[in-house]
Amino acid sequence: MKRWMAALLSLMLILTALSGSVQAKGNDISAVNEQEYIRIGEDYDILDDNVLMAKNDGSVWTWVINKDSLKTLDCYIAEMFQIPGLQNVKQFRYKSHEKNSRAIINYVALKKDGTVWYWDSKITETDAAIIHSPMGTPSPITELNQVTSLVADFFYDNSNFKTLFVLKSDGSVWNWGSEIGGTSSIPIQSKLLDDVLSISSANGFAYAIKKDGSVWKWSTSDYLPHNISKNKRPEQVKGLSDIVKIETGAYPNYAYKKDGTVWSWSAYNSASVPKQLHGATGARSIVEFSTMLQDRFIDSIYALRTDGQLWSVYNDDKVFQGLMDIVSIHSKVKDRYSKWYYALKKDQTLWAWEDDYYSLPKLVVFTKGTAAGYRSGEAGQPIGDQTGVTGTPTGDHSGTATQPTGNQNGTTGTPISGQTEKTNQSTGSRSGAGEQATGDRAGTLNKPTGDHPETKAQPVVRTSPEISLFPFITMLQPGGQQIITASNVLPGTKITYTIDDPGVGTISNVNGIPVITAKKSGQTVVRATATRAGFPDETAYFLLYVVDGSMLSNTYLTAIGSIPDADRQNPVIVEGLTQAGELVITAASSEEAAPVNGQLVITPELMERLAGNASKANLEVKQALSEKRITLARELIVNAEILPTSGQNEYIFKLYKDSLVGRKDINYITIYAGDAKLVLNVATADRLFDSRTVIVIRLVQADKGEYRVQFSDEQGQELSNVSSNILLILPAKQTNATHTSVFYSNGKKAQPIGGKFNPSQNGIEAEINRSGTYFVDENPKSFPDVDDRDPELQQAVQFLASKGIVTGKENGNFEPDSLLTRAEFTAMLVRAFYALDETATESFSDVHPPQWHHPYIASSEKKHIVEGYPDGTFKPDKTISREEMTAIGARYLHEKKHYYYPANPEDYLNQFVDKETISNWAKPTMSLAVKQHLINVPANKRINAREAVTRGEAARMLYRLYLLL
């Protein structure tokens, strides 16, 4: 209730702030309970218009604004309804009309896999209410595939036809039309354009932006099946060039140029000459307010800028005071003269207004749907209940609002409900009292309270396939190969891979691994379908570009330009573009090097050449992303490659300290050694060399898949270990690394040291710092007390146990519900971070050999992972708090993968009703952990930051961290 009253008070203050001239009037709505509404941004993404995608399960929803709240209340009261039968939708269109005294709703949906689905819903009047008849299962339009965007139009007068215009992945635009009433009628298809980046439509006109920046227009009615013979073609809109985006309006349209300028032209006058809106340069979007407001404090046209504010187009220094902190603007054209706007704010609330009434932005309050629906065509409101069940939206399992809780724990980009986790602080957190960890100088660390509630919120566990596919976008030269891997796969899930255009590339199975082989230049879609008994299939996909090496950079620019505006902040797409950009940088900074006296020497001259090429490519990638307004979640990782000129079984690499130390332009150097690779972390090169000026690495490929690695100084004296880790990548026979580990042996019994399959490197990678023998082998582990837990926890424990990162208890169980001790967590971290140093010594009065945890705590102290207390103790049996555990994962993600700490941590921490339990020093790491889903947002929205956590929680977080690294 407090949050509701605060929002209402804010609205009143905003409206009355306009010099008293614009004041909200209406009924008192304080009786609306907070439990009856939701903040839309917490659980839904806006797809188009007033269509929502549930973040937890991909279901599609729409809302209805109650007609009684259109003018009389200080906010809009809206109800949400699920559109049945759909998941993972990218775009959705619908329209209603009357036919034979019955209302018909025509639907069309574009799914993320590029397929198009269509169906009709009949509405009849019963008991003074409008309800939907059962719609059955939406049917795919089999003639349409590889679609990236669509627009739709429906005609009812004497024609009763529907026509769609689709943009395919190859840049071609096609129309598809048939008689309304199903997909069974014979469709009419034809190609309209090629080399198109995006399409849009409004009020009977469709528009396309070509790759050359030109804009093309056509009337949708020209492509009705009975008009197609007239042979009309799209016409270029004169006066527009270098266009990257257009917004179709109620009367004017707006075009955005590469240089940031915005131009407007009439939607209906073919002779209209585009004119520049000089005050709109740099705008993200244009929004309008009706001139009927007759208020001297409010202008008619505003530009949404990067600061989240609306700036008047005609008064450069004037900001619209009634709406700030805007994340995105969405619009829905109502008719030829007006449209609705929907603004999503940073506080995750939704605001709406219409531009043809005396309306100002109002908060949209979502209540639980109880009405049977609304008649179509009533003032400003979309059609009503689309659930097929009178008055009850499907998918609502929460008991409050209309928000489905669904399945929230494994989908990429989805917070995972109910399983909060704890962490000890790592490098980066220095406390003033209690247990210490290095690096955080924000203040005193709050110790765990020890207060454990008797009842805990139960997690919402994953039960569906829900997979993540690597790569997201890939570029290969003809003849090149790329391993495909699906992560986040639950036990019992079968994955089937297909490719849309076998002429561009083929998929084969090599030793149980799906591999793409590029054939000829072009682009296509690769799909993975996950099948699990008892659950619907799920399909993930990625884009494959096959190009000549010299065209790699240009192809990347084309790939960025083909991403629809709506997807440019999608976390999966952004990460895909990030990885593809890193491929471009790596390709530009690769060089073959010839051995000198049997040694491949890493000289300063070689590094300068690599760095120069890498820096140039890095700048080009960043500029391309910036021009398309794509904001990265992390820094681009610059990796240069060195390839020996001849293949052999023995490789010797000579590293000079002055070649690597102090470089800021390269993050990693990858050195090929036959089937294996060594990766040097340039940022830690000073620790690698220590006081030495030269380090020599000898790698020998032995029999039975073993690789011997020897570190030595310049005189040839073997070094038993080095002070900083080097990444070793070994070839793998299969991609399922759940039970696989890299093993290490120094003549004694081999021991697992971890390892993760890296699909971009086609191998299992593990960090090493010791001379010895390394190989990959199976190491399955299981624990009987985890068998009945949710699939993700089972896989997390099996995955980490097979790599020796976690171990069971003496009774053979894992005991996931036992509270985690400092000693146990320190051991997990030392193994996970490859930090074990058997020569390390400790200084704690309560830690001594032969205690099992002695080598781990000693290594932890040496590597500054977890430190002790001011009194000289470590307290190995003390528990770990949730915020301490979280700090470990978030800081490692920040340091290893260069993820940014959120600039707005409160946006993530406000999801917790007990956010005051989070210590100030922990807020940056906690917000990053929530953003990247290292931890869950529990069903009860309580983080209990200082509460002790369990062994199962720690295993789950470390597992997710492994998948991100």
Protein Blocks (a to p, Z undefined) as FASTA:
>chain_A
ZZmmmmmmmmmmmmmmngolaccedddfklpcfklpccfklmpccfbhjaccdfklopac
dddddfklmmmpcbdcddddddehiahifbdcdddddeehiacdddddddfkopacdddd
ddddeehiacdddebjadddfkbghiabdcddddfklnopaddddddfkopacdddddeh
ijkbccddddfbghifbdcdeehiacdddfkopacdddfklmgfklmmnopacdddehia
hiabdcddfkbccdddfkopacdddfklmkbccdddfklgoiabdcdddfklopakbcfb
dcddfkopacdfklmkbccfkbghifbdcdddfblmbccdddddfkopacdddfkbccdc
ddddddddfbfbdcehiahiacddfehpghiaghianopajbdfkjabhpghiacehiac
dddddehiacfehjddehianbccdddehiacfbdcdddddfbfopadddfbdcddehia
cddddehiaehiacddddfblmlpccddeehiacdddfbecddddddddddehiacdddd
dddddddfklmmmmmmmmmmmpcfklmmgmklmmmmmmmmmmmmmmmmgccdddeehiac
ddfklmmmmmmmmmmmmmmmmmmmmmnopacfbdcddddddddfbdcfbdcddddfklmg
opakbfbdcddehjbccdddfklmmmmnmmafbdcddddddehhiacdddddfkopacfb
dfbdcddddddfbfblklgccdddehiacddebjaddfklopacdddfbecddddddddd
ddfklmmmcfklmmmmmmmmmnomaccdfkopaolmbccdfklmmmmmmmmnopacfkbc
cfbfkbccfbfklmmmmmmmmnomaccdfkopaolmbccdfklmmmmmmmmmmmmnopac
dfblmlmmmmpmklmmpcfklmmmmmmmmmnopaccdfklpaklmbccdfklmmmmmmmm
mmmZZ
